């Protein structure tokens, strides 16, 4: 039986760096990361994950091609969730004009069925900007992490909440002080959200987590 190199499940890159699966070497995402000042370390044995970040999180990237091709991406997501890693698992999902009709089902599977954190992106360029924001955020001391161990105060999740339409940094921080998990935030009724961020933002947040995207229709 062929001996394989051990999978690097818990490798943490230095600040300012990302460990990327070798298959991403020539991608536009990697080129954009380099342009954003992020240093890349390539690794053949990351397992299911595509990227490891310095805040002990990992990323699985689901492209529009993965979604349109069928349910194969679901099996990959299950393996990703079941990986015996100490990392926080994040899923970046392309929500484009081609994949938007499937996005609601993907979102439900990732967030509610598997309990993972999902962040929609428009493509590899937007994904690289988000990853760079997280990496550079880790270069600075995070005052929130000292006050609470809640995963919502992780800069990774802060970036996700800020990505919701109508939610900037101030409203995101207010939400993160009230909800102890992504699932709790997803399940919050509009009335509860309204008390924190106002009626308009509350409706946008609720729609973001519960309704399929209608952009471009």
N, C-alpha and C positions, 0 to 999 in steps of 0.2 A: 504494500500500500504506500502511495506517495506521501511523504512528509511535507506538510505545508507550514509556512511560517505562521507564528501565532498572530491572531488578529489584535490590533492595537486599540483596545476598547476604551482605555482610560488615559490616553496620552493627552496632556494639556500643553498647548503651545505657549510660548512666552508672550508677555504683553506686546501688542502691536503686530502679532502674527496670527495666521490661520493655518491649521493643518488641513490640507485638501486631498481628497482621493485623486490618485494619479489620472483617472479618466477625465478630470476637469482641466488638465494642464493647458490645452490649447483653446479653451472656451472664452467667450467674450466676458463672462462673469469674472474669470481670473484676471483678464486684462484690465477690467474696470477696477477691481480691487487693488491691483498694483498701482493704477493711476491715482487711487485714493490714499496711497501711502501705506497700504497693508502689505506686510511681508508674508510670502507663501512658502510653506513647507509641504512637499508632496509625499504621500505615503500610499503604498499599495494595499495595506492591510488594515483599513479602517472598519471593516465589516460592512454593515448595511449603510452606515452614515456616509454622507458626502463631505461634511466639514466638521472640524472641532474648533471651538473658540476658546479664548483664554479665560472666560468666566465659567468654565466647566459646563458648557452647553454644547450640544451637537445638532447638526442640521441634516434633515433628509429633504431633498429637493424633488418635488413632483411637478413635472412639466405638463403643458397642455397635451403633448403627444402621449405621455403616460396615461392621462385621463381618458383621452379619446380612444386609445387602443383597447380599452376594456378593463377588467377587474384585476389584472396582474399587479397593479400598483397597491391594491389592498393587501395582497399577501406580503408584499414588501413592507408595508406599514406595520403589519402585525409582527413581522420579524424584528423590525426596528423597535417597536414597543417592548418586545420580549427580550431584547438584548440585555445581558447582565452587566450593565454599565452604571456608574455612579453619576453620569451626566444628566443634565436636564435636556429632555428631547424636544426639539422644535421641528415643525414641518412647514416648509415654505411651499406654497401651492400657486401655480400660475393661474390667475383668473383673467382670461382674455376673451375676446369676442368668440373664439372657437370653443373655449372650454366653459364659458359662463353658464350654459344650460345645465351642466353637470355639477356646478360648484356647490350648490346647496347640499346635495347628497354627499359630496366629498367632505364638506365641512362637518356635517352630522357624524359621519363615520370617524373622522379624525378626533373631533373635540368630545363628542358625547359617547361614542362607542368605545374609543380607545383611550380617552382621557388625556390626549396630547395637546400641546399648544400649536395652533395653526395661525399662520400669517400669510394673507394673500399678497401676491406681487404681480406686477404687470409683465414681468419678464426678467431676464438675467441682469440687465442694467439696474433695475430697481432693487433686485435682490442684493446686488453687490453694494449698493448704497446703504441698505439696511444692515448688512453684515459689517460694513466699515463703521457705521455709527455705533454698533455694539462693541466692536473691537476698540475703537478710540475712546469710547466711554469707559471701558475697563482700564485704560491707561491712567484715568483720574480716580482719585479716591471716591468711593460711593458712600456718602454720609447716611443714606437710608438703610444700608445693609447693617450698620452698627446698631440701629435702633430696633430692628425687627428681623426675624429669620424668615418672614413670609416670602415665598417665591415670587409674589407679585411685585416686590420691591427690587427684584433683579432688573438690571438695565435692559435685559433682553425682553422682558415682559412689558416694561415701561415703553419700549419702542413699539411693541405690538399695539398697546392701547392707544398710543399717539397716532397710530396708523388709521384708526377708525375715523371716518369722516365726521367733522364737527368737534373733534376732541384734540386739543392742543396739550402742551406740557402741564399747564396748571390744572385743567380738568382731569387729565390722566392721573396726576398725583393725588387729587382728591378722591378719585375712584379707588386707587390702590390703598388708600388708608381705610376704606370701608369694606372691601371684599377680600376674603382670605384665600381665594383660589380663582383660577380662570373659569372653572365650571360655575362657581357662585356668581361671578360677573355675567356669564352667558345666560344664566337662569333668572337674573334679577328682572322683576316686572318694571314696566316703564315708570310707574308711580314712584318706585323706590329710587330709580335712577334720577328722576326729575328733581327729587329733593336734594340731590348732590350737584347736578350739572345743568339743571333747567330743562324745560319741556322740549325744546327743539333738539338739543343734543341727546336727550334721553331717547327720543324716537329714533334718531339716527343710530344710536348704539344698539337698541333693540332690533332694528331692521338689519343691521350689519350681521348680527349673530343668528338671526332667525329667518331671513328671507333671501331668496336667490338674487344675485345681482341682475339688474336690468339695464346696465350701462350698454350703450351701443345698439339697443333694440329700437 
